[in-house]
């Protein structure tokens, strides 16, 4: 029976304005300190995630080219019993949109953007720039994909865009990804090992933008940039017989590579990178962790990336009693996190790292940081590759680091080869990972997986987590929900604020339970992507107009026949989390009802999007 008893909630759900017709699904991706939300939309599946330098964070050989490769990845690294269906969605797209096949065949068939960005109710990055124009063609309006990652410290949107396709009879893609800040495109490297980069790096090189910091009154953007070509002599990188080796003549790239079908999927070795916010200058952050001077080894590419940045300031968030916080060892200097490559014989392992600034930091020079891998978040353990990859995703003013370790498909834990979420202390001499599944909190069980998306300066972590314990390996994909964890870190934790959360982690759905039929009960929070210091959250929700049948976690939408939409939302605290006299009562949702079964061979299509592979709107059936 439907029930709407009196309830108290810590958060209200506020829909985010998205331009009409921009996409079938919208995702809340970033929030600034004033509460502005930005995000991106989808019309189909990504195929290969737009936020990974190496496909799926794993393929630094760049051989995932077609349906068979995607299906093989699923069987080997995800283990679902429905990998054929999963791979079909990623290859073919959904509703005649998205999917990797459309990218692979765009040279002949043209392309319409699958992902679009928005901020303040308007579409962003509609006309990316490229100094290199394939075939001397004309840019096809609406053919560039746009992803939003964060707001910069000066409140500009950060993200990644493709060049879009240029029509010259066929359709050429100058670059698949380039980071941007505001309207400025961030270029790839201009030098590598002290020498000018190959022309193809300048023409087609990729970049990504993930975070920013302010240093000496200058704003810098951090991410990754191409520095050298991948091993183009490897025929496993060819798609459909198109020989990528033809992109070079001898040891020099051809003059107009993106005008040829065989160069459309050309890829690169990357380094963690920083740019000034005007995009005029950029430098690499640190060397790869190797003595090799080349950018490839055994057909694999060296890779690294910066995903989070902070310049610690002990005056920023005072102690709870109002006194100034103790300074960290790095106050006033930028500390960065992400991943770097460790060479193990011929294997190049991408694993979580903290990048520490040199004493004589000079942001006009390359490699001014030293990387340290985060122990207990390294790929190899006692001779076995326990993880497929690991990476740090964010860092706050207290030098608290968050990240993820992707369990190898050959070493699943508790029935899943999941992304394990961890925290680490960058102020320690040797930062070490503590996994949420080790903390004993009920929502983080052994083998649980998800994504660590963001942490604010009160040590409140948000992201995505498994919402059920069903076996994934040789089973079905688990449902997911957005979460918040007010983590009790050694520095910066405010006991009064943490007590509002009853000193524990929550599914965000439990914190939005207002007991009203058509209020917050119209939403179920499936992802949390960013959080500011006021506790406001950029999130994504399933939306059932008029409200779900009851307030339970797994309630039906209109008896199971209603249509759910995937929408961007903002979560706003109902109390001032910093007020010393603030109180809150949390009424958890019930879990009495069985999960809704959805058509299409998957329990929840939206889960694909939340792990970087996006699905579409589905009609629920009993």
Secondary structure as the mmCIF struct_conf table of DSSP 4:
data_model
#
loop_
_struct_conf.conf_type_id
_struct_conf.id
_struct_conf.beg_label_comp_id
_struct_conf.beg_label_asym_id
_struct_conf.beg_label_seq_id
_struct_conf.end_label_comp_id
_struct_conf.end_label_asym_id
_struct_conf.end_label_seq_id
BEND BEND1 UNK A 10 UNK A 10
STRN STRN1 UNK A 11 UNK A 15
HELX_LH_PP_P HELX_LH_PP_P1 UNK A 16 UNK A 17
TURN_TY1_P TURN_TY1_P1 UNK A 20 UNK A 21
BEND BEND2 UNK A 22 UNK A 22
BEND BEND3 UNK A 24 UNK A 24
STRN STRN2 UNK A 25 UNK A 31
TURN_TY1_P TURN_TY1_P2 UNK A 33 UNK A 34
STRN STRN3 UNK A 37 UNK A 42
BEND BEND4 UNK A 43 UNK A 44
STRN STRN4 UNK A 45 UNK A 45
BEND BEND5 UNK A 47 UNK A 48
TURN_TY1_P TURN_TY1_P3 UNK A 50 UNK A 51
BEND BEND6 UNK A 53 UNK A 54
STRN STRN5 UNK A 55 UNK A 55
TURN_TY1_P TURN_TY1_P4 UNK A 56 UNK A 58
STRN STRN6 UNK A 59 UNK A 59
TURN_TY1_P TURN_TY1_P5 UNK A 60 UNK A 61
BEND BEND7 UNK A 66 UNK A 66
HELX_RH_AL_P HELX_RH_AL_P1 UNK A 67 UNK A 73
HELX_RH_PI_P HELX_RH_PI_P1 UNK A 74 UNK A 78
TURN_TY1_P TURN_TY1_P6 UNK A 81 UNK A 82
HELX_RH_AL_P HELX_RH_AL_P2 UNK A 83 UNK A 92
STRN STRN7 UNK A 94 UNK A 94
TURN_TY1_P TURN_TY1_P7 UNK A 95 UNK A 96
STRN STRN8 UNK A 97 UNK A 98
HELX_RH_AL_P HELX_RH_AL_P3 UNK A 100 UNK A 104
TURN_TY1_P TURN_TY1_P8 UNK A 105 UNK A 105
HELX_RH_AL_P HELX_RH_AL_P4 UNK A 106 UNK A 109
BEND BEND8 UNK A 114 UNK A 114
STRN STRN9 UNK A 115 UNK A 119
TURN_TY1_P TURN_TY1_P9 UNK A 120 UNK A 121
STRN STRN10 UNK A 122 UNK A 124
BEND BEND9 UNK A 127 UNK A 127
BEND BEND10 UNK A 131 UNK A 131
HELX_RH_3T_P HELX_RH_3T_P1 UNK A 134 UNK A 136
STRN STRN11 UNK A 138 UNK A 139
TURN_TY1_P TURN_TY1_P10 UNK A 141 UNK A 142
STRN STRN12 UNK A 146 UNK A 151
TURN_TY1_P TURN_TY1_P11 UNK A 153 UNK A 154
BEND BEND11 UNK A 155 UNK A 155
STRN STRN13 UNK A 157 UNK A 161
STRN STRN14 UNK A 165 UNK A 167
BEND BEND12 UNK A 168 UNK A 170
STRN STRN15 UNK A 171 UNK A 173
BEND BEND13 UNK A 174 UNK A 174
BEND BEND14 UNK A 176 UNK A 176
STRN STRN16 UNK A 178 UNK A 181
TURN_TY1_P TURN_TY1_P12 UNK A 182 UNK A 183
STRN STRN17 UNK A 184 UNK A 185
HELX_LH_PP_P HELX_LH_PP_P2 UNK A 186 UNK A 187
BEND BEND15 UNK A 190 UNK A 190
STRN STRN18 UNK A 191 UNK A 192
TURN_TY1_P TURN_TY1_P13 UNK A 193 UNK A 194
STRN STRN19 UNK A 195 UNK A 196
HELX_LH_PP_P HELX_LH_PP_P3 UNK A 197 UNK A 198
HELX_RH_AL_P HELX_RH_AL_P5 UNK A 199 UNK A 204
STRN STRN20 UNK A 207 UNK A 215
TURN_TY1_P TURN_TY1_P14 UNK A 216 UNK A 217
STRN STRN21 UNK A 218 UNK A 229
TURN_TY1_P TURN_TY1_P15 UNK A 232 UNK A 233
HELX_RH_3T_P HELX_RH_3T_P2 UNK A 235 UNK A 237
STRN STRN22 UNK A 239 UNK A 239
TURN_TY1_P TURN_TY1_P16 UNK A 240 UNK A 241
STRN STRN23 UNK A 242 UNK A 242
HELX_RH_3T_P HELX_RH_3T_P3 UNK A 244 UNK A 247
STRN STRN24 UNK A 248 UNK A 249
TURN_TY1_P TURN_TY1_P17 UNK A 250 UNK A 251
STRN STRN25 UNK A 252 UNK A 253
TURN_TY1_P TURN_TY1_P18 UNK A 255 UNK A 256
HELX_RH_3T_P HELX_RH_3T_P4 UNK A 257 UNK A 259
BEND BEND16 UNK A 260 UNK A 260
HELX_RH_3T_P HELX_RH_3T_P5 UNK A 261 UNK A 263
TURN_TY1_P TURN_TY1_P19 UNK A 264 UNK A 265
STRN STRN26 UNK A 268 UNK A 276
TURN_TY1_P TURN_TY1_P20 UNK A 277 UNK A 278
BEND BEND17 UNK A 279 UNK A 280
STRN STRN27 UNK A 282 UNK A 284
STRN STRN28 UNK A 289 UNK A 289
BEND BEND18 UNK A 290 UNK A 291
BEND BEND19 UNK A 294 UNK A 295
STRN STRN29 UNK A 296 UNK A 297
TURN_TY1_P TURN_TY1_P21 UNK A 298 UNK A 299
STRN STRN30 UNK A 300 UNK A 301
STRN STRN31 UNK A 305 UNK A 311
TURN_TY1_P TURN_TY1_P22 UNK A 314 UNK A 316
BEND BEND20 UNK A 317 UNK A 317
TURN_TY1_P TURN_TY1_P23 UNK A 320 UNK A 321
BEND BEND21 UNK A 322 UNK A 322
HELX_LH_PP_P HELX_LH_PP_P4 UNK A 323 UNK A 327
TURN_TY1_P TURN_TY1_P24 UNK A 329 UNK A 332
BEND BEND22 UNK A 333 UNK A 333
STRN STRN32 UNK A 334 UNK A 344
TURN_TY1_P TURN_TY1_P25 UNK A 345 UNK A 346
STRN STRN33 UNK A 347 UNK A 357
HELX_LH_PP_P HELX_LH_PP_P5 UNK A 358 UNK A 358
TURN_TY1_P TURN_TY1_P26 UNK A 359 UNK A 360
TURN_TY1_P TURN_TY1_P27 UNK A 363 UNK A 364
BEND BEND23 UNK A 365 UNK A 366
STRN STRN34 UNK A 369 UNK A 373
STRN STRN35 UNK A 375 UNK A 375
TURN_TY1_P TURN_TY1_P28 UNK A 376 UNK A 376
BEND BEND24 UNK A 377 UNK A 377
BEND BEND25 UNK A 379 UNK A 379
STRN STRN36 UNK A 380 UNK A 381
TURN_TY1_P TURN_TY1_P29 UNK A 382 UNK A 383
STRN STRN37 UNK A 384 UNK A 385
STRN STRN38 UNK A 387 UNK A 395
TURN_TY1_P TURN_TY1_P30 UNK A 397 UNK A 398
STRN STRN39 UNK A 400 UNK A 407
TURN_TY1_P TURN_TY1_P31 UNK A 409 UNK A 410
BEND BEND26 UNK A 411 UNK A 411
STRN STRN40 UNK A 413 UNK A 413
TURN_TY1_P TURN_TY1_P32 UNK A 414 UNK A 415
STRN STRN41 UNK A 416 UNK A 416
STRN STRN42 UNK A 419 UNK A 425
TURN_TY1_P TURN_TY1_P33 UNK A 426 UNK A 427
BEND BEND27 UNK A 428 UNK A 430
STRN STRN43 UNK A 432 UNK A 432
STRN STRN44 UNK A 434 UNK A 435
HELX_RH_3T_P HELX_RH_3T_P6 UNK A 436 UNK A 438
BEND BEND28 UNK A 439 UNK A 439
TURN_TY1_P TURN_TY1_P34 UNK A 442 UNK A 443
BEND BEND29 UNK A 444 UNK A 444
TURN_TY1_P TURN_TY1_P35 UNK A 446 UNK A 447
STRN STRN45 UNK A 450 UNK A 455
TURN_TY1_P TURN_TY1_P36 UNK A 457 UNK A 458
STRN STRN46 UNK A 460 UNK A 466
BEND BEND30 UNK A 467 UNK A 467
TURN_TY1_P TURN_TY1_P37 UNK A 472 UNK A 475
HELX_LH_PP_P HELX_LH_PP_P6 UNK A 476 UNK A 479
STRN STRN47 UNK A 480 UNK A 486
BEND BEND31 UNK A 490 UNK A 492
HELX_RH_AL_P HELX_RH_AL_P6 UNK A 495 UNK A 499
TURN_TY1_P TURN_TY1_P38 UNK A 500 UNK A 503
BEND BEND32 UNK A 504 UNK A 504
STRN STRN48 UNK A 506 UNK A 507
HELX_RH_AL_P HELX_RH_AL_P7 UNK A 508 UNK A 511
TURN_TY1_P TURN_TY1_P39 UNK A 512 UNK A 512
TURN_TY1_P TURN_TY1_P40 UNK A 517 UNK A 519
HELX_RH_3T_P HELX_RH_3T_P7 UNK A 520 UNK A 522
STRN STRN49 UNK A 523 UNK A 531
TURN_TY1_P TURN_TY1_P41 UNK A 533 UNK A 534
STRN STRN50 UNK A 537 UNK A 543
TURN_TY1_P TURN_TY1_P42 UNK A 545 UNK A 546
BEND BEND33 UNK A 549 UNK A 552
TURN_TY1_P TURN_TY1_P43 UNK A 553 UNK A 554
BEND BEND34 UNK A 557 UNK A 557
HELX_RH_3T_P HELX_RH_3T_P8 UNK A 558 UNK A 560
TURN_TY1_P TURN_TY1_P44 UNK A 561 UNK A 561
BEND BEND35 UNK A 562 UNK A 562
STRN STRN51 UNK A 563 UNK A 563
HELX_LH_PP_P HELX_LH_PP_P7 UNK A 564 UNK A 564
STRN STRN52 UNK A 565 UNK A 573
BEND BEND36 UNK A 574 UNK A 575
TURN_TY1_P TURN_TY1_P45 UNK A 577 UNK A 578
TURN_TY1_P TURN_TY1_P46 UNK A 580 UNK A 581
HELX_LH_PP_P HELX_LH_PP_P8 UNK A 588 UNK A 590
BEND BEND37 UNK A 593 UNK A 593
HELX_LH_PP_P HELX_LH_PP_P9 UNK A 594 UNK A 597
STRN STRN53 UNK A 598 UNK A 598
BEND BEND38 UNK A 599 UNK A 601
BEND BEND39 UNK A 603 UNK A 603
TURN_TY1_P TURN_TY1_P47 UNK A 605 UNK A 605
HELX_RH_AL_P HELX_RH_AL_P8 UNK A 606 UNK A 610
TURN_TY1_P TURN_TY1_P48 UNK A 611 UNK A 612
STRN STRN54 UNK A 619 UNK A 620
#
